[in-house]
Structure formats: structure tokens, C-alpha cells
Amino acid sequence: MLWSVMGLATKREGAKITALEAKTNWKIEDARSDIKELQHEIEQLNLVVKSLATICQQAGVFTEAQFQDLKDFIDIQDGNLDGKAKSELQPRTCAKCNRQNQKLAKKCMWCEADL
């Protein structure tokens, strides 16, 4: 398209570029869909957490200050007081080939070394 207008591509090169553009557009749409799904999941988790915290506070399980203290205590366990908690199951890195594997993998899917 742009390349053809500029006279920089032959028909064959133009077809390759068009196919690449279509593939790229598909990947962008797929990424947008994934983002929307993740946003929805975050909103659902936010609702669940707020509901549980409200129920516990109303039942006298803890005060808001105690909840904040516990949240900070859990947050700092990964070494950073940043409002986030690391997943307990992180991807595993192979010592032999230095590639990442699934969290529960026992053997490297790349080189088959024991993890």
C-alpha cells in the first residue's frame, strides 16, 4: 500500500507486505481482546475483595486500620512495599539453557533438563 505508492515494492514484495500488515492487524486485535478480558477480570476481583473486606468489617473480624496493617504486612513480604504481591508460582528458569518454563514444570520444555 504505502510501499506501492512510493514505488518501493514489486508486486511480490507488495503481497508479502500486505500479508504482514494483515497478520499484524490480527495480532493487535487479539491483544486488544486480551486486554479487555483482563480488565474485566480485574473488575471482578476488585468487587470480590471489596465485598469480602466489607463483610469482615461488618462482622467485627477486623477494623479498617487492622486491614491496612495486614495488607502492608503481606505486601512487604516480597521485599517491596509497592501495593502488589508477587505470585507464589513464578515461571521457572532453566539453569542449563536459561529459558523460562511453566510454573509447575519439572523438566525444561526446551532442553529437557531437570528444573
C-alpha positions as CSV (number, residue, x, y, z in Angstrom):
1,M,0.0,0.0,0.0
2,L,2.3,2.8,1.2
3,W,5.2,1.0,-0.3
4,S,3.4,0.6,-3.6
5,V,2.5,4.3,-3.7
6,M,6.1,5.2,-3.1
7,G,7.2,2.7,-5.8
8,L,9.5,0.8,-3.5
9,A,7.9,-2.6,-3.8
10,T,7.4,-5.1,-6.6
11,K,4.0,-6.9,-6.8
12,R,5.5,-9.9,-5.0
13,E,7.0,-7.7,-2.3
14,G,3.8,-5.8,-2.0
15,A,1.9,-9.0,-1.5
16,K,4.3,-10.0,1.3
17,I,3.9,-6.6,2.9
18,T,0.1,-6.8,2.7
19,A,0.1,-10.3,4.3
20,L,2.4,-9.0,7.0
21,E,0.1,-6.0,7.6
22,A,-2.9,-8.3,7.9
23,K,-1.1,-10.6,10.4
24,T,0.0,-7.6,12.4
25,N,-3.6,-6.2,12.5
26,W,-4.8,-9.6,13.6
27,K,-2.3,-9.6,16.5
28,I,-3.3,-6.1,17.5
29,E,-6.9,-7.1,17.6
30,D,-6.0,-10.2,19.6
31,A,-4.1,-8.1,22.1
32,R,-7.0,-5.7,22.5
33,S,-9.3,-8.6,23.2
34,D,-6.9,-10.0,25.8
35,I,-6.7,-6.5,27.4
36,K,-10.5,-6.2,27.6
37,E,-10.7,-9.7,29.2
38,L,-8.0,-8.8,31.7
39,Q,-9.8,-5.6,32.6
40,H,-13.0,-7.5,33.2
41,E,-11.2,-10.0,35.4
42,I,-9.6,-7.2,37.4
43,E,-13.0,-5.5,37.9
44,Q,-14.5,-8.8,39.1
45,L,-11.6,-9.4,41.6
46,N,-11.9,-5.8,42.8
47,L,-15.6,-6.5,43.5
48,V,-14.9,-9.7,45.4
49,V,-12.1,-8.1,47.5
50,K,-14.3,-5.2,48.4
51,S,-17.2,-7.4,49.3
52,L,-15.1,-9.7,51.5
53,A,-13.5,-6.7,53.3
54,T,-16.9,-5.2,53.9
55,I,-18.4,-8.4,55.3
56,C,-15.4,-8.9,57.6
57,Q,-15.5,-5.3,58.8
58,Q,-19.3,-5.5,59.5
59,A,-18.8,-8.8,61.3
60,G,-16.1,-7.3,63.5
61,V,-13.4,-9.5,62.2
62,F,-11.1,-6.5,61.8
63,T,-11.1,-2.8,61.7
64,E,-10.1,-0.8,58.6
65,A,-6.8,0.1,60.3
66,Q,-6.1,-3.6,61.0
67,F,-6.9,-4.5,57.4
68,Q,-4.5,-1.9,56.2
69,D,-1.8,-3.1,58.5
70,L,-2.3,-6.7,57.3
71,K,-2.3,-5.6,53.7
72,D,1.0,-3.8,54.2
73,F,2.4,-6.8,56.0
74,I,1.6,-9.1,53.1
75,D,2.8,-6.6,50.6
76,I,6.3,-6.2,52.2
77,Q,6.9,-9.9,52.2
78,D,8.3,-9.8,48.6
79,G,10.7,-7.1,49.7
80,N,8.8,-4.1,48.2
81,L,6.0,-2.0,49.8
82,D,4.5,-1.3,46.4
83,G,0.9,-2.2,46.6
84,K,1.5,-5.6,44.8
85,A,2.1,-9.1,45.9
86,K,4.2,-11.4,43.7
87,S,2.6,-14.6,42.6
88,E,3.8,-17.6,44.6
89,L,4.2,-19.6,41.4
90,Q,6.7,-17.7,39.2
91,P,7.8,-19.1,35.8
92,R,10.8,-21.3,36.3
93,T,14.1,-20.5,34.6
94,C,16.2,-23.5,33.4
95,A,19.8,-23.4,34.8
96,K,21.1,-25.2,31.7
97,C,19.6,-23.1,28.8
98,N,18.4,-20.1,30.8
99,R,14.9,-20.2,29.2
100,Q,11.6,-19.8,31.1
101,N,9.3,-22.7,31.6
102,Q,5.8,-23.1,33.1
103,K,5.4,-22.6,36.8
104,L,4.9,-26.3,37.6
105,A,7.3,-27.8,35.1
106,K,9.6,-30.5,36.3
107,K,11.7,-30.6,33.1
108,C,12.7,-27.8,30.8
109,M,10.5,-27.8,27.7
110,W,13.4,-26.5,25.6
111,C,16.3,-28.8,26.6
112,E,14.7,-31.4,28.8
113,A,17.0,-30.7,31.8
114,D,15.6,-31.2,35.3
115,L,14.3,-28.0,36.9
